Amino acid sequence: STRLRAALAVGSDPHLDLSEVLVARYAEEPDFYVREMLTWALIQRPSNALLNELKTQLRNPLPQARAQTLHIFSKLAGFAPLEIWNLISEDELHSPDIDVAMAAWRAAVAVAPQDQYPQLVRSLITQLDRAESAAHKALARAFLSLGQEATAALEELSSPLARAMLLTMDSMDSGDQENISVAQRVRNAGRFVE
């Protein structure tokens, strides 16, 4: 609770610029809610300097640091979409660490220029064989966010994995309003804070 209050205080004070400290802290912070408050504090005053600080965390050996950085990127999509798009590599999109990969997918669909949708769809399709249920759902949300571009590519594949993904997307699209809302928020990231 002390760390939570400290992050709230830093984010609430427009005169404090402790982004370097906050970035270093979220790389190691064990508590989810504190990490979310650190994220909130960081996105209160987005800047190019902050992007540069965040960029260094993509090389951090700790998966949590990379995943949280990508999560923050998805929240900053409205600030610098092209810059963030250029920072997300195939290494993140294909990371063996599920949290890093899912955060990369969310960030990528939030910032990808429309002319890059085909490239992103091709990259995400290579992840269809992920065994984790959370990954399957996260991919479905990403594909929903990418719209017809993703649907058409999956339909062309005619593989069991592609058909399963289309069924998941259809289920989300037709009956699960919460998942639809998540997909729409991912697309519009940067204009909301969860």
N, C-alpha and C positions, 0 to 999 in steps of 0.2 A: 504493500500500500504506500510505503514511503517513496519507492521508485515511481509508482504511478502518479503520485501527487507532484513529484519533481518534474516529470515529463510534461504534465499538464501546466505547471507553472511556467516552464520554459516556452511552451507553445503559445501561452496566453500573453506573454510579455513582448510587445513589438520591439522593445529596445534590446532584447537579448538575442545574440546570434551565437548559439552554441551548437551549430549544426555538426561541426567536427566531432564534438563530444557525443552528440546523439547518434551519429553514424557509427562511431566506435562502439557505443553501448549496445545497439540493436544486434550487432554481430554476435554478441555473447549472452544477451538477455534470455534467461530461461522461461520467463512467464509470457504467455501469449498476449495477455491484456496490456502488459507493459510495452511489449513490442508494438502493439497497435497504437498506444498512446504516443510512443516515440515516432511512429509513422505520421500520426496526426500533427505532432509538433513540427516535424520536418516540412510537411507540405503547406504549412501556414504561410511561409515566405519563400516560394520557389525562386531559384536563381541559377544562372549558369555556373556559379561557383559551387552550388549544391550538387548540380549534375556531375561536376568534375569529382567531387568528393565521393558521390555514390558510385561513379564509374570504377574507382579503385577497388571497391568491394566485390566487383565481379571477378576479381582475381584472388579473392580471399579463399584459402583452402577450406574454410568452414562452410558447409552447405547452407546452414541457417543464414549466414551473412549474404550469400548469393541470392537465396530465395527471398529474403526480406527486401533486398535491394530491388529485385524485379517486381515485387509487390508494390514498392513505393513508385517505381516507374509507371505502373498501371494507374496510379493515382495522379501522376504528373502529366498524363497524356495530353491534357488540354494546354499545358504550358509549353512543351517542346516535343511534339510528336515525332518529327523527323529526326531530331537528334537522338531521341530514345530508340527509335526504330533502328538506327545505325549502330547502336550499342548492343543490341540483342543478336547474338550469334547462334549458329547451329549448335554449338556446344551447349548453350543453355536450353535450347528447344529440344535437344536430344539427351539431356543430362540423365545419367542413370539414377540420380537422386530424384525421387518423385516430387518432392516439394519444390525443388529448383525447376524441374520441367513444367509443373503446373503453373507456377508463378510466371515463367517465361511465356507460356501459351496465353495467359491472361493479358500480360503486358503487350505481347506482340499483336494480338487482335485489337487491342485498344489504340495502338499507334500506327499500324500498318497503313501506308497510303493505298488507295484502292487499286492502283496499277500494280501493287505488289501482292495483292490477294492470291493470284495463281501460284506464285513462289511459296507463299506461306502455307497455302493449302497442301501443296506437294510435300512440304516439310512435315506438316502435321500428320499427313496420311502415313508417313513412315512410322508413326508412333501407335498405330492401330493395334499392334500386338502386345501392348502393355497389359499386364495381367491384373493390375490393381483396379478395383472397382472405382475408387476415387479418380483415377486417371481416365477411365472410360467416360465417366460423367463430365470431367473437366474438358476432355476432347470434344464431347458432344456440345457443350456450351460454346467452345471456341468455334466449332463448325457452324453452329446456329448464328453466331455473331458475324461470320463471314458470308452468310446468306447463300444465294443460288450458286455462287462460284464453288462453294464447298459441296453442296448437294449434288451438283452435276458431276463433279470429279468423283465422288463416292459412287454414284450410280454407274459411271463408266467402268469402275473396277470390277463389279459383279463378283466380288470375293465374299466368303462368309463373314469376314471381319468387317468389310464395308457394309454389308447388308445389316449386320448387327448394329453398327453405328447409326445407320439410317433409321432403324427401328427405334433406337434410343432417342434420336433427335425427334422423330415423329411423336413419340410418347410425350416428350417434353413440350413439343409444339402444340399438341392437342389437349393435354390434360393437366400438366403440371405448371401452374401459373408461377409458382415460386422460382422454378428453374428458368422459365422464360424471362422473368424479371432479372435474374442474375445475368443471363446472357445479354440482355439489353443494357444493364449497368456496365458490363465489361466493355461493350462497344462504346459507351458514353463515358468511360472512365476519365477522371479528372474533373468531372462536373458534379461529383458527389463524394461524400465520405461515409463509409459504412459505419 
